[in-house]
């Protein structure tokens, strides 16, 4: 196999791999790289219809990537809705994603009665769930979950960034569980305290 064959096979393999991705941003990035490789491959061979198709697909992927990166921290794109711990839709979301939740927060056993629960929505799609227990002025994070499609994002940040949500709970600090995996809190003003992350709130 020469380098040109390897290029063609590599681009095709990457295209297939991209289609297996559940994360929207990762899918777009891998698909863009595959299209660029195949564009160059077909240009070398002079297969111009394939060059044109991959050029258009590259432009489409690039447009979506820019849009996704632009809106990932935009509060106008994501809504935070407070629901009751006994809400039927919350129970449905937790049941559907139970196995995935256990892989990230194995100690989560469900929303306890009286828990403060927020759903993070993008349009009509639920992309995140935050469950808190408030005790003695501290909000203990029982769950901060992101659905697989938005795993390249951190929608829970819209709970921590909206100071009025936390102020309404009359808490002065937020503490995450020790065994939480894939934490992103260092970017949001949290500090490390032992195995947990802590956010101090103004009084």
JOVEN-V318286 format. One record per residue. N is the residue number from 1. PSI is psi in whole degrees, 0 to 359 (* if undefined). OMEGA is omega in radians with two decimals (NA if undefined). D_FIRST is the distance of its C-alpha to the first C-alpha in Angstrom with 1 decimal. Layout:
n;psi;omega;d_first
N;PSI;OMEGA;D_FIRST
N;PSI;OMEGA;D_FIRST
This chain:
n;psi;omega;d_first
1;125;3.09;0.0
2;179;-3.05;3.8
3;329;-3.12;6.8
4;319;3.06;8.0
5;316;3.13;5.9
6;323;3.13;6.6
7;314;-3.14;10.0
8;313;3.13;10.7
9;321;3.14;10.1
10;316;3.11;11.9
11;320;3.13;14.6
12;318;3.13;15.2
13;318;-3.14;15.4
14;326;3.09;17.8
15;316;3.12;19.8
16;317;3.14;20.4
17;320;-3.13;21.4
18;325;-3.11;23.8
19;346;3.13;25.5
20;356;-3.09;26.3
21;139;3.06;28.3
22;336;-3.13;32.1
23;127;-3.02;32.9
24;319;-3.11;33.4
25;316;3.13;32.5
26;319;3.09;29.3
27;312;-3.11;28.2
28;319;-3.11;28.9
29;311;-3.14;27.1
30;321;3.13;23.9
31;321;3.10;24.0
32;313;3.13;24.7
33;317;3.12;21.7
34;317;-3.13;19.4
35;321;3.12;21.2
36;317;3.11;20.9
37;314;-3.12;17.1
38;330;3.05;16.9
39;312;3.13;19.6
40;318;3.14;17.8
41;312;-3.11;14.6
42;331;3.08;17.0
43;320;3.11;19.1
44;322;-3.14;16.4
45;350;3.13;15.9
46;28;3.12;19.7
47;85;-2.93;20.1
48;327;3.06;23.4
49;321;3.11;24.8
50;326;3.06;21.9
51;314;-3.13;22.4
52;317;-3.12;26.1
53;315;-3.13;25.7
54;331;3.06;23.5
55;317;3.12;26.0
56;316;3.12;28.9
57;322;3.10;27.4
58;316;3.14;26.7
59;320;3.12;30.4
60;314;3.13;31.7
61;318;-3.14;29.9
62;320;3.12;31.2
63;316;3.14;34.7
64;322;3.13;34.7
65;315;3.12;33.5
66;317;3.14;36.3
67;318;-3.14;38.8
68;317;3.13;37.9
69;327;-3.13;38.2
70;325;-3.03;41.4
71;356;-3.03;43.1
72;334;3.11;42.0
73;19;-3.05;45.2
74;115;-3.13;47.4
75;341;3.13;50.5
76;344;-3.09;51.1
77;328;-3.08;48.0
78;139;3.09;48.7
79;142;3.08;52.1
80;120;-3.10;53.6
81;129;3.07;55.9
82;133;3.12;58.2
83;164;3.10;58.7
84;153;3.13;60.8
85;342;3.14;59.5
86;7;-3.08;60.7
87;134;-3.09;58.9
88;321;3.14;57.4
89;321;3.07;54.4
90;314;3.12;53.7
91;322;3.11;53.9
92;313;-3.13;51.4
93;314;-3.13;48.9
94;325;3.13;49.3
95;316;-3.12;49.0
96;321;-3.05;45.8
97;18;-3.02;44.1
98;311;-3.10;45.8
99;320;3.14;42.8
100;320;3.11;40.9
101;318;-3.13;44.1
102;330;-3.13;44.6
103;337;-3.14;41.2
104;322;3.14;42.3
105;79;-3.03;46.1
106;342;-3.12;46.8
107;354;-3.10;50.5
108;124;-3.08;51.1
109;13;-3.14;53.4
110;164;-3.14;54.3
111;114;-3.13;56.5
112;153;3.09;59.9
113;134;-3.14;63.1
114;357;3.11;64.0
115;152;3.03;60.6
116;123;-3.03;59.7
117;132;3.07;56.6
118;135;2.97;54.6
119;132;3.08;52.0
120;121;-3.04;49.6
121;142;2.93;48.9
122;100;-2.98;46.6
123;233;3.13;48.3
124;12;-3.12;49.0
125;130;3.05;46.2
126;122;-3.08;47.0
127;351;3.14;44.4
128;155;3.09;46.4
129;130;3.07;49.3
130;126;3.13;51.6
131;126;-3.11;54.3
132;148;2.94;57.0
133;123;-3.12;60.1
134;125;-3.11;62.8
135;120;3.07;65.0
136;46;3.09;67.5
137;7;3.13;66.0
138;134;3.06;62.4
139;112;3.12;59.6
140;124;-3.10;57.5
141;110;3.07;54.1
142;328;-3.12;53.5
143;136;2.99;50.4
144;89;-2.95;48.2
145;140;3.07;45.5
146;133;3.14;42.7
147;154;-3.04;41.1
148;321;-3.10;37.3
149;332;-3.09;36.7
150;26;-3.11;38.5
151;339;3.07;37.3
152;357;3.11;35.9
153;179;3.07;39.5
154;70;-3.05;42.8
155;338;3.09;45.4
156;338;-3.14;47.9
157;334;-3.11;48.4
158;340;2.99;50.6
159;313;-3.07;53.1
160;332;-3.09;53.3
161;341;-3.14;53.4
162;91;-3.02;56.3
163;332;-3.11;59.2
164;330;3.11;61.6
165;313;-3.12;59.9
166;323;3.13;60.3
167;325;-3.13;63.8
168;342;3.12;65.0
169;351;-3.13;64.3
170;49;3.09;66.6
171;155;3.10;64.1
172;359;3.05;63.6
173;155;3.09;60.4
174;134;-3.11;57.2
175;129;3.14;55.7
176;159;3.10;52.3
177;154;-3.05;51.8
178;329;-3.02;50.5
179;16;3.13;47.6
180;136;-3.13;46.1
181;151;3.11;42.3
182;34;-3.08;40.3
183;149;-3.10;43.4
184;13;-2.91;43.4
185;339;-3.13;47.0
186;339;-3.13;46.7
187;356;-3.00;46.0
188;17;3.09;49.2
189;0;3.06;51.9
190;153;3.04;51.9
191;153;-3.12;52.3
192;134;3.07;51.2
193;98;-3.03;54.1
194;233;3.13;53.1
195;3;-3.11;50.5
196;170;3.00;51.5
197;140;-3.07;51.4
198;134;3.05;54.7
199;119;3.10;55.7
200;132;-3.08;59.2
201;146;3.11;61.0
202;145;-3.14;63.9
203;*;NA;67.3
